[in-house]
């Protein structure tokens, strides 16, 4: 091989290497950007694999449920499910339908309490259209549930007061 051919080969190798570095930087920047977006979300994000093992969570998930990231990675998703039967049905629906949204359910916190959430999820499919991963986004619904409970208590009090008033009216009518 002549010196000129060697130089051309090294030049070509250098260009290829530089292109690979640029692509790697772009991929790394994209991955860092995506991680930044996911971790800045207020809602919980849980990614699970085909075996329903947790592969990733965002910061909000750990904060809401009281877990560290490392405590959940590799665990079966049902560790977060308050009602395992409902959880399994929702996951099967998700796998067959490809997406579910606005499901009222409960997550189980590390301390054991139930946290009401509104859950939406979708599948990440491979090139051959197999469901490889599931992405689950859930919004803490505690404030809404408590407000509804308070409204129901107020309605019950009002109904009770109205019933007492009707009873008093009937007693007064019966006396006269």
SULZI-V713321 format. One record per residue. N is the residue number from 1. RES is the residue in one letter. OMEGA is omega in whole degrees, 0 to 359 (* if undefined). Layout:
n: (N;N)
res: (RES;RES)
omega: (OMEGA;OMEGA)
This chain:
n: (1;2;3;4;5;6;7;8;9;10;11;12;13;14;15;16;17;18;19;20;21;22;23;24;25;26;27;28;29;30;31;32;33;34;35;36;37;38;39;40;41;42;43;44;45;46;47;48;49;50;51;52;53;54;55;56;57;58;59;60;61;62;63;64;65;66;67;68;69;70;71;72;73;74;75;76;77;78;79;80;81;82;83;84;85;86;87;88;89;90;91;92;93;94;95;96;97;98;99;100;101;102;103;104;105;106;107;108;109;110;111;112;113;114;115;116;117;118;119;120;121;122;123;124;125;126;127;128;129;130;131;132;133;134;135;136;137;138;139;140;141;142;143;144;145;146;147;148;149;150;151;152;153;154;155;156;157;158;159;160;161;162;163;164;165;166;167;168;169;170;171;172;173;174;175;176)
res: (X;X;X;X;X;X;X;X;X;X;X;X;X;X;X;X;X;X;X;X;X;X;X;X;X;X;X;X;X;X;X;X;X;X;X;X;X;X;X;X;X;X;X;X;X;X;X;X;X;X;X;X;X;X;X;X;X;X;X;X;X;X;X;X;X;X;X;X;X;X;X;X;X;X;X;X;X;X;X;X;X;X;X;X;X;X;X;X;X;X;X;X;X;X;X;X;X;X;X;X;X;X;X;X;X;X;X;X;X;X;X;X;X;X;X;X;X;X;X;X;X;X;X;X;X;X;X;X;X;X;X;X;X;X;X;X;X;X;X;X;X;X;X;X;X;X;X;X;X;X;X;X;X;X;X;X;X;X;X;X;X;X;X;X;X;X;X;X;X;X;X;X;X;X;X;X)
omega: (182;179;180;179;178;179;178;179;178;178;178;178;179;179;179;179;179;178;179;178;180;178;178;178;180;178;180;179;180;180;178;179;179;178;179;179;183;182;177;180;178;180;180;175;177;176;179;181;183;178;179;174;180;179;179;173;173;183;182;179;179;181;182;188;177;180;165;181;184;179;184;182;180;179;175;183;184;175;180;185;176;180;186;179;179;180;180;179;180;179;177;177;179;182;181;183;182;178;171;179;175;177;176;180;181;167;175;179;179;180;175;181;177;177;179;179;169;191;171;183;175;180;169;185;177;180;179;174;173;177;181;185;175;177;184;178;181;178;176;185;185;182;179;181;179;178;177;178;179;178;179;177;180;176;179;178;180;178;179;179;179;179;178;179;178;180;179;179;180;178;179;179;180;180;184;*)
